[in-house]
Amino acid sequence: MEVKRSIRIDENLYNDIARIAEERGANSTLIIKEALKMYRDKHYLEQKASVISREVQEAIKAEMELISSRDMNKVRSILSAMAINVHVLQRVIAEELNVNGIDLVNYRQEAIEVLREHNRVFDLREFVD
């Protein structure tokens, strides 16, 4: 049994709902019902649910691992390309400044030692925030 209720909503919100309904080929009432059900379920999960089924947990974990693996592959690919470009630039600059290869290797080693002395390891999370 359905209950008929009258509600007041902002005109902009109603226009958004009408646009969504039109895009989906549905009526506004259906979109509002779906939105209310989603809100009810969200509220239940936040307020009353105490256990997430093992299947759901494993599915979420598997998806997160897949995403993490794909992201890490992209990061490795980008870092590798950047390292190659940096190396080429260093060689060009060194040749223009008449720096010999041994000095270039020594400069690189000095930079590594400075990073080690200051315990400076770059963490990608620093650049995300």
C-alpha positions in Angstrom: 0.0 0.0 0.0 1.3 3.4 -0.9 0.8 6.5 1.2 0.3 9.8 -0.6 2.2 12.7 1.1 2.6 16.3 0.0 6.0 17.8 0.5 7.6 21.2 -0.3 11.0 21.3 -2.0 13.2 24.0 -3.4 12.5 24.8 -7.0 16.1 24.2 -8.1 16.0 20.7 -6.4 12.8 19.9 -8.2 14.3 21.0 -11.5 17.2 18.8 -11.0 14.9 15.8 -10.2 12.8 16.5 -13.3 16.0 16.6 -15.4 17.2 13.3 -14.0 13.8 11.8 -14.6 13.7 13.0 -18.2 17.2 11.6 -18.8 16.1 8.2 -17.4 12.8 8.2 -19.1 11.0 8.0 -15.8 8.7 10.3 -13.8 9.7 12.5 -10.9 7.9 10.4 -8.4 10.0 7.3 -9.2 13.2 9.3 -8.8 12.1 10.7 -5.5 11.1 7.2 -4.2 14.5 5.9 -5.2 16.2 8.8 -3.5 14.2 8.2 -0.3 15.1 4.5 -0.3 18.8 5.2 -0.7 18.6 7.7 2.2 16.7 5.2 4.3 19.4 2.5 3.6 22.2 4.9 4.2 20.7 5.9 7.5 20.2 2.3 8.5 23.8 1.4 7.7 25.2 4.4 9.6 22.9 4.1 12.7 21.8 0.5 13.1 23.9 -1.9 11.1 26.5 -3.6 13.2 27.8 -6.2 10.9 28.8 -6.2 7.2 28.5 -9.6 5.7 31.7 -11.5 5.0 30.9 -11.6 1.3 30.6 -7.8 1.1 33.8 -7.3 3.0 35.7 -9.7 0.7 34.3 -8.1 -2.4 35.3 -4.6 -1.1 38.8 -5.8 -0.2 39.3 -7.5 -3.6 38.2 -4.3 -5.4 40.5 -2.2 -3.3 43.4 -4.5 -4.0 42.7 -4.4 -7.7 42.5 -0.6 -7.7 45.6 -0.3 -5.7 47.5 -2.6 -8.0 46.4 -0.7 -11.1 47.3 2.6 -9.5 50.7 1.4 -8.4 51.4 0.2 -12.0 50.5 3.6 -13.3 52.7 5.3 -10.7 55.6 3.0 -11.5 55.2 3.7 -15.2 55.1 7.5 -14.6 58.1 7.4 -12.3 60.0 5.4 -14.8 59.3 7.8 -17.6 60.2 10.8 -15.4 63.5 9.1 -14.4 64.4 8.6 -18.0 63.6 12.2 -18.9 65.6 13.5 -15.9 68.5 11.4 -16.9 68.4 12.8 -20.5 68.2 16.3 -19.2 71.1 15.8 -16.8 73.2 14.4 -19.7 72.4 17.4 -21.9 73.1 19.9 -19.2 76.4 18.1 -18.2 77.6 18.0 -21.8 76.7 21.7 -22.3 78.6 22.6 -19.1 81.5 20.3 -20.0 80.9 18.2 -16.8 82.5 14.8 -17.1 80.5 11.6 -16.4 82.4 10.7 -13.2 81.5 14.1 -11.7 77.9 13.5 -12.7 77.8 10.2 -10.9 79.5 11.7 -7.9 76.8 14.5 -7.8 74.1 11.9 -7.9 75.7 10.0 -5.1 76.0 13.2 -3.0 72.3 13.8 -3.4 71.5 10.3 -2.3 73.6 10.7 0.8 72.0 14.0 1.7 68.6 12.3 1.5 69.8 9.4 3.6 71.4 11.7 6.2 68.1 13.6 6.7 66.1 10.4 6.5 64.1 12.0 3.7 62.0 9.5 1.8 59.3 11.0 -0.5 55.9 9.7 0.3 53.3 10.1 -2.5 50.6 10.8 0.1 52.3 14.1 0.9 51.4 15.3 -2.7 47.8 14.1 -2.5 46.6 16.3 0.3 
